[in-house]
Amino acid sequence: MARVGAWITSAESVGVVSTADWARWIDRGRAPHSGEGNGFDASWRDDLEMLASFGVTELAVTAEWARLAPGPREHDHLEIERFRLLMEAVVEFGMAPWVCLVDGTLPGWFVDDEGGFDDDRARSLLWPAHVDFVGELVGDLAAGWIPQREPIRRVLRSHVLGLAPPGPARALADTSNAVANVLRAESDAWRLLRGTSPVAASVTGRRFVPDQDDVRARPHAEWLDEVSWAALERVMTDGELTVAGLPSSTVDSLRDAYDVVIVHPRPPVLVDGDGGWSPLHADRAEPMAEAVDRASALAGTRRLIACGDLVNATTSDDPQEQADHLQAVIEAAGSGGATDWWQSSPIDSWGWENGFDVVNGVVDRDRRPRRAADLLRRLAQA
């Protein structure tokens, strides 16, 4: 691996802001309370210094829309100043800041009042306005841009599993429409940001395995692969937006778009005859390598970054096993074609489904490094 980076998600590290769609989701008892996340807001300078000491040279941070713009025609100037200071501090500690515009949460007013990305007006007017605003705010500091983190995964979690707002689970046609619309939003962001700093596509690498004991499972698994990967592949290669069950359309701006591809290799899931998911707890290095290899074919000559954490590497609580499994996953990502590794959630943080009962960082919430942190240091030195 050439470079070691990290990714800090706003909601996970500082908590879900009251103006976000997830705040309403939490209030309805659909997700655990986030509090102040892992406390990054109170210790971010020390945390940045610690990450730099691990050899991290690139850091992705969230320009959280719901914090910067609590209302459709309103901006929070204290949050704007705070984000600008954070970006400056990332540079001060010798790391290159990448800016993610949507990372898990969306403004509640955008989703509930304006219809979110599914509404043509909201997607074509309000979303580009946010992209432009952040571009002007920190364009002089941004080393790169990530319009949306794993946007298709976000749709599937909401529309198929009912585990994220706006929920609940929707019909297949609604899911296909939602996938098409987040890809159109990606097109708008690429059009506005291209030529400033590198722009990355954030994609999910996941295999859907049909239950071999249920003949009804295969169509569900094939449909999931179609909407989660094949549609993305077609639009990035040929500019043809063809999502399962929808008429084909052309999105020229996404043909050969992006300068970088960031793949998030995730463990495979078993799909049953009703379309339900359950985790596969087999060895994770091999499917991770397969996911990165598939992303490598999509990336072509673009830079390919693999991004993951301890949750994606292993379910073990043993510190040495955690480090060994993470090393195996990183090596698998390299063999699949990734040139760089970003550690997602480097510090234990709040989780979207399991709250604080998550061990995903190389450092715990008390800032005590695990053995996996030494792996990052060695990787950076190598």
N, C-alpha and C positions, 0 to 999 in steps of 0.2 A: 504493500500500500504506500502511495506517495505522500498522502496527507491525512492527518487525523483531525476531525471536526467534532462538533457537538450541536445538539438542537435543544433549545429551551422553549417549551410551550407555555404561553402566558397563563392559561387557565390552570394548568398542572402546577406551575411554580408559584403563582401569586393568588390563586383562587379564581373562581368564576365571578365575574363582575355582575352586579345586579341588573344591568341593562342588556345582558346577553340572553340568547334563547335558552341556553342551558340553565340559567337562573330560574326561569319559569318551570323548566323540566324538574329541577331539584325541588322546588317548592311543592310540586305535585307528588313528591315522593318517588319519582322515577329514577333518581340517581342519588348517591350519598352526598352529604354536604361537603363542600371543598374547603371551607374556612379560608385561611390565607395561604393555601397551597403548602409548599415545603419551606416557606419563609424567605424566598429569594428576595422579596421586596425590601426586607430589613437587612440583608447581608450581601447584596449583589456585588459590591466591590470586592469583598473577600472571596466570594464565589468565583468571580471572573479571574481573580489572581490564582485561585486554586486550579481552575480549568487550564489556564495558561501554563501552570507548572506541570500539568500532565502531558504537555506537548500539543494541546489543542491549538490549531492555527486558524480555524474557521468556526464561526458560531452563528447558527440560525436563530433568530429571535422573532417574536410575533409583534407586528404592528396591529394590535387587536382593535378591530373596527368598533366593537361595542364600547371600548374604553375611550378611544379617540373621538368617537361621534356618538354620544349617548342618545341623540335624537336625529331625525332626518335632516334638519337644518341647524344643527348644534354641534359645537366642538368643545371638548374639555381642555382648556389651555394648560391646566396643571398636568394632565396626562400627556399632553403633547410635549411639554417641557421635560417631563420624566423620561419619555421615550427617547428624546433627542440626547439627553444626558447618558442614558444607557448605551446608545450607539457610540457616543464619543468615548465612553469608558472601555467598550470592547476594543476600539482602535488603540486606546492608550495602553492596554495590556497586550498589545501585539497580535491581536486576532482580527481576521477579516469578517465584518458583519454581513450576514445574509438576512434579508428581510422577507418574512412570510406574511402575506396579507390576510389569509384566512387559515387558521390553525385550530380546528375543532369547533369554535364558537362563531356565531353570527349575531349581529344586533337583533334584539327581540323585535324592534320596530320594523326592521327590514324583512324578517321572516313572517311575523304574525300580521303586521299591518299593511305591508307592501307586497306580500306574496313571494318574497325571496327570489331566488334565481329562476323559479318557474314562471314568474311574471315577466313578460317581455319588456315592459317599461322599467321595472326595477332593475332588471339585468342590464339593459342597454343604456340607462341613464344614471342610476344611483351607484351601481358597482363601478363603472368607469370613473365616476367622480371621486370615489374612495381611492382608486388606483392612482389617479392624478394627484390627489392631495398628499398621499404618502410619498409619492415620487418627488414632489416639490419639497416635502418636509425633510427627508433624509437622503435624497438622491446623491448629494455630495459625499456621503459616507458609505452608502451601500456598495458592498463588493459584488452583490448578486441579488436576484429577486426570485421568490417562489410565490406565484399567485395564490395557489391553494394547496394545502397539504392533503394528499391522498383524497381528492374530491370524490372519486367514484366510490371509494370505501365509505366515505361519509354518507353518501346516498344509500348504499346497501344497508348500513347499520340502521338507518332511519326507516327506509321504505320496505326492506325485506325482513329485518329482524325486529324492528320497532324498539331499538335500544337507544335511539337518539332523536332529538327534536327534528322536525315537528311531529313525527310519528302520528298515529300508530302505523303498523305495517299496512302497505298499500297494494293495490292490484299491480300485476306485472307491467301493464301498459303505463301506469303512472311512474313506475320505476324507470322504464326505458326513457320516458320523457324527461325525468329528472336528470338522468345520466347525460342525455343530449344537451340539456340546458347548462349543466356545469362545464361541459366541454365548450359550449358557446361562450361562457364567461371566461374560460381560459383563453379563447381566441381574442376577446376584447383586451385582456390584460397583456397578452403577448404583443398585440398591435401597438399598445401605448408604451410599453417598457423596452421593447427591442431597441438595440443600439445604444442604450445607456450603460448598463452593466449586464453581465450574463444573466439570462432568464432560464430557470429550471422547471422542468415538468416533474412533479412529485407523483410517483406511481406506486401502486401496491402489487407486490409479487406474491401471489398466493395460488395454490393448487386446490381445486375442488374435486374431491374423490367421491364418486358415487358408492353408496352401500351396495356391495356385490350380492347381498342377500335380498335385495328389494329391486325388482325390475323397474319400478316407477322412479328410482332415484336418478338414473342416468340423464333423462331429459332435464331435470332440475340442475344437475351439475353442469351440463353443457350450456344451459341458458345463463347460469352465473358466470361461466368463463366467457361467454359471448359479451355480456354487458360490462364485465369488469376488465376485460383485456382486449378482445378482438376488435371491439368498436374503437377503442383508443388507438390500437395499432393501425387500423385503416385510416383514421382521420389524420394521424401524424405522418403516415407514409404517402397517402394519395390525396388527402384533403377531402375525403368522402365521409360525411357523418352518417353512418348507417348503424343504427342501434336496433336490437331485436324488436321486430314488429312495427317499426316506424318507416315511413317513406324516406328514401335517401335524399340527402341534400349536400351541397358543396360548401365547405368552409376553407376557402383558399388560404387564409392566413395561417392555418395550422399545418398546411402541407410543408414538411421539412422545417417545422417550427422548433424553437428552443435551442439553447446553446449547451445545456446540461440536462441529463436525466438523473434524478434521484430515485432509486428504487428502495422500497421498504419491504424486505423479504419477511413474510409472515408465515407461521406454521400452517401446514395444510389443514383443511377441515373435511370431515366426513359429512356428506349430504345424504339425508334419508329420503324416503319416498314421498314425504309431505313437504320437502324443501327445507327441512330443519337442519341446523348446523350442530356439530359436536366436534370438539378438538381431537386431533390425532396426536398422541403423545409418543410417537416413534422418534428415532434419531432425527434431529432437526438440521444437521449440517447438509445432508444430501438434498432435501427439498429447498433449502436456502440457496444452494448452488444452482439448482434448476431454475429458481425464480430469477436469480441474477443473470444467468445465461440467457434467459428469455428477454430480460430487459436490455442485455447487451446487444442482442439482435435489433431491438427497437432503437437503441441509441445510435448504432452505426458508428460514425466518427466522432460523435459528441462525447464529452467527458461523462463518465458513469460513476456515480457515488452510491455506495450501499449504506443504508442507515438502519440501525437496530439497537436493542437494549437487552438487558438480562432476561426479561420476560420472553422475548423472542428466541433467546438462546437456550433456555433451560427452565425446568420447573424445580430444580434442586435448590435447597437452602444451604448446602455445604459450600463455604467460600471457595475452596480449591476447585470443586466441581463446577461452580459458576464461572470461574476464570478459565478453566479448561474448555468448557462448552462454548463460551464466548470466543475464545481463540479459534476453536474449530469452525464456528460460524463465520468469523472474519476471514479465515483461510479459504473457506468455501466460497465466500463472496469474491475473493481475489481470483480463485480459479474459474469463477463464472464470468470474469471480465471486468469487475469493478476496479478502478484505480485508486479509490479513496474510501475511507470509512468515517462515517459520522455516528457518534454515540448519542442515540436518542434518550432523553430523560437521564442525563449523566448523574443527577442527584435524585434520590428517591422522592417521588412526588405523588400528588393526588391522582387517582385513576378514575376514568370516566364511569366504569362499572363497579369497581371494587374499592373505591375510596382510598384510604391510606393503607389498606391491607395488600400493598403491592411492593415487591422488591424488584425495582427495575433499573436502579442506578448503580454506578460503580462507587458511589458515595451514599451513605445513609442520610436521613434528615438531620442528624446531629453532626453532619459533615465529617464522619469517620470513614476514611477510604476502605474499600474492600480490596481483596487481592486482585480483582479485575482492574482496579485503577493502575496497578503496576503493569498490567498488560498494555494499557494505552500508552504509558510512558515508553515501554520497550518498542511498541509499534512506531511511535513518533521518532524515537532515536534511530530506529532501523531505516 
